[in-house]
């Protein structure tokens, strides 16, 4: 049976018994390391109960351990053999050798514990990968599989791929808009927060553009499609996300890098002890004390402790690897609106042309801007509300290429555009336009005549400049970039306010992704943003960080989510990460040094395998106790 997409676009499960069995097998296989880890925990607890609680015979209390080594150890050893063929010598490889060694010398409990450590670490990695894939799942749920096409007086349900440019579609209340288009008839609102990251509902009337993935309000809207479903803006973002996920950077973990050095050294010492002494027991003793528990246990404990500390500070770490990578990032890339700014522009100046009334112009502009999703629209509407202006209705709303937003308000044609568009249209009165100033600006024309210039300020966060300035001296960033979809004059003005010299303006999500990939190829990157347009770039960066929770997709794509809208929390995360690395290195390197000393003693025949196992346990306890410090808040959390 072939799975068919459901209303939300995700595949329906196969309801047949065979389908359910297949689905169960697939789920177990994908989570096999988690299953092995869970089985190992249960088996170890059962062994301890049978041995010390019920005091059964060895043939009974060793049974759970044998089952763990067979059912859990063999699959793990198979994967490790594959790594050996690829000449990948990490800490988990030495763990595999230790499993074999523990079986040969009869240390079944130690072998089972090593199985638990290896499977648990791989389960955490698999969970992180599944979390990344959930980004695409969240996106897919936003697009329906069918549309309601209207031809003459009939409305028929058709598959989304059958919708063509120019078709007339009906979008019912609370439906998700299936494609990009323009409203033909109807009057209502659409929630585009999922696309823009801004919690803002946009009024729609005849001439308004609509985006695929937006949620319709209470009214029925009839639209004319301007793009096929496959070419709609939402589909393009999904494609960029797929490509970004498929090519996201592969990062080597701290334990793997240390293990790549430690593993061959430990094996060399063990073999040398055997060759020089002729006693195979020395080989086993060296490997037992060489079991890399400080790498397999202490580092994860330091990471988990730091994740816990972050959570208490309103910082959600979705991918543990970012804690290890942030300290190595040398290029910081920021989105503008909502990241370095508060994302709430305010209308500061209304420069009115001769022959026009200020309040009348504001009334006309606000009546038109209620149908716009531009961030400046809210500033205009807020200013009109502050003056108690009653908003008139608008008709024939549209945004022709190169002409800005326009419509008929109270019988007058109103156009809202940039000064460049005003000059290109050569409208009357354009010679009285005021000089260019920093910040945000829009120009208003009424009845084909220049009427006003409106200026705005999107204030940078109070901590933005100090945060940007301290990235180099305190966190060793070599470059700081500002990448935004806004106009160049807006981006350049904000960059000057916060102290950034490298800017890229008017960038689409695809262009942001290309920039991040190019920079990541040169050095490890940190990308900080807050909207869905930032999601592909976040996934391509070494570390992606989302500020706030405005977009589900953004928070899924990011490795770190800052719950509070504050750059101070970004700095806190950097400090927690740096401290975690110090503690993890102390625990791992300190444990390795002690293990090396123990290996030397064992190589000379002064430690038996059993004594070596006990010594290794003491080393593990010391390393773990030190690693636990990562969960304790330090006295200084940031240096802004």
Secondary structure, 3 states (H helix, E strand, C coil): CCCCECCCCCECCCCCHHHHHHHHHHHHHHCHHHHHHHHHHHHHHHHHHHHHHCCCCHHHHCHHHHHHHHHHHHHHHHHHHHHHHCCCCCHHHHHHHHHHHHHHCCCHHHHHHHHHHHHHHHHHHHHHHHHHHHHHHHHHCCCCCEEEEEECCEEEEEEHHHCCCCCEEEECCCCECCCCEEEEECCEEEECHHHHCCCCEEEECCCCEECCCCEECCCCEEEEECCCHHHCHHHHHHHHHHHHHHCCCCCCCHHHHHHHHHHHHHHHHHHHHHHHHCCHHHHHHHHHHHCCHHHHHHHHHHHHHHHHHHHHCCEEECCCHHHHHHHHCCEEEECCCCCCECCCCEEEEEEECCCCCHHHHHHHHHHHHCCCCCHHHHHHHHHHHHCCCCCCCEEEEECCCCCCEEEEECCEEEEEECHHHHHHHCCECHHHCCCCCCCEEEEEEECCEEEEEEEEECCECCCHHHHHHHHHHHHCCCEEEEECCCCHHHHHHHHHHHCCCEEECCCCHHHHHHHHHHHHHHCCEEEEECCHHHHHHHHHCCEEEEECCCCHHHHHHCCEEECCCCHHHHHHHHHHHHHHHHHHHHHHHHHHHHHHHHHHHHHCCCCCHHHHHHHHHHHHHHHHHHHHHHHCCCCCCCCC
